[in-house]
């Protein structure tokens, strides 16, 4: 009996597992890998918005880092459209390829000017 209570012995020794138990185990494992959303102060948000505006108005390449639930993602392109009401940008990555990105999901942005990196 003692062996069943050690580690994962209770589940491994069970001959039958209910679907609800299996779903709960999977959900807990996913939640362990979930990242916490970083909190940005108003100055950082202002710098991000400035970099996005520069990319839009001056057609500069911008690299944005985004918060995604389980990882951090990075995309590089030019901002071709800004929806201020929905707080979204349309980032053109290459010819015919683009992504809609929520401004609130962006954790940092950097623009490129003539081969140099301006960190924002």
C-alpha positions in Angstrom: 0.0 0.0 0.0 2.9 2.4 0.8 4.2 2.1 -2.8 0.9 3.3 -4.2 1.1 6.6 -2.3 4.6 7.6 -3.4 5.2 9.8 -6.4 2.6 9.1 -9.1 2.0 5.6 -7.8 -1.7 6.1 -7.2 -2.4 6.9 -10.8 0.0 4.4 -12.2 -1.4 1.6 -10.1 -5.0 2.4 -11.0 -6.3 0.1 -13.7 -9.0 2.6 -14.7 -8.8 6.4 -15.0 -11.8 8.6 -15.5 -11.7 11.1 -18.4 -12.3 13.9 -15.9 -9.2 12.9 -14.0 -7.1 12.7 -17.2 -8.3 16.2 -18.3 -7.4 17.6 -14.9 -3.9 16.2 -15.0 -3.3 17.6 -18.6 -4.7 21.0 -17.6 -2.4 21.2 -14.6 0.6 20.3 -16.7 -0.2 23.0 -19.2 -0.7 25.6 -16.4 2.7 24.8 -15.0 4.3 25.9 -18.3 2.3 29.1 -18.7 4.2 32.3 -18.4 2.9 35.3 -16.4 2.0 38.4 -18.4 4.6 41.1 -17.8 3.3 44.4 -16.5 4.7 47.4 -18.5 4.8 50.9 -17.0 3.4 53.8 -19.0 6.9 55.0 -20.1 7.7 51.6 -21.7 4.3 51.6 -23.4 5.0 55.1 -24.8 8.4 53.9 -26.2 6.7 50.9 -27.8 4.0 53.1 -29.4 6.7 55.6 -30.6 8.7 52.7 -32.3 5.5 51.5 -34.0 4.6 55.0 -35.1 8.1 55.5 -36.6 7.8 52.2 -38.4 4.5 53.3 -39.8 5.3 56.9 -40.8 8.9 56.4 -42.0 8.7 52.8 -43.3 11.4 51.6 -40.9 11.8 48.0 -40.0 10.7 47.2 -36.5 11.3 44.1 -34.3 8.5 43.4 -31.8 8.5 41.0 -29.0 5.1 39.7 -28.0 3.7 37.9 -25.0 2.2 34.6 -25.9 0.8 32.3 -23.2 3.5 29.7 -23.2 6.4 31.5 -24.8 7.8 34.8 -26.0 7.6 35.4 -29.8 9.5 37.9 -32.0 8.6 39.2 -35.4 10.4 41.7 -37.7 8.7 43.8 -40.3 7.1 47.2 -41.2 3.9 48.5 -39.7 1.6 49.1 -42.6 -1.7 49.8 -40.7 -2.6 51.0 -37.2 -6.1 50.5 -35.7 -6.1 52.8 -32.7 -9.7 51.9 -31.6 -8.9 48.2 -31.5 -5.3 48.8 -30.5 -3.9 46.5 -33.2 -1.2 46.9 -35.9 -0.7 45.1 -39.2 2.9 44.1 -39.5 4.1 43.3 -43.0 6.7 40.6 -42.7 7.4 40.0 -46.3 5.7 40.4 -49.7 2.1 39.2 -49.2 2.7 38.0 -45.6 1.5 40.0 -42.6 0.2 39.5 -39.1 -2.3 41.4 -36.9 -0.8 42.1 -33.5 -2.5 43.5 -30.4 -0.5 46.4 -29.0 -1.2 45.2 -25.5 0.6 41.9 -26.3 3.8 43.7 -27.2 6.5 43.6 -24.5 9.2 45.5 -26.5 9.9 47.1 -29.8 13.1 48.1 -31.6 13.5 50.0 -34.9 16.3 49.8 -37.4 17.7 52.9 -39.1 20.3 52.5 -41.8 21.8 49.3 -40.4 21.9 50.4 -36.7 19.6 49.3 -34.0 17.7 51.8 -31.9 16.5 50.0 -28.8 13.1 51.1 -27.6 
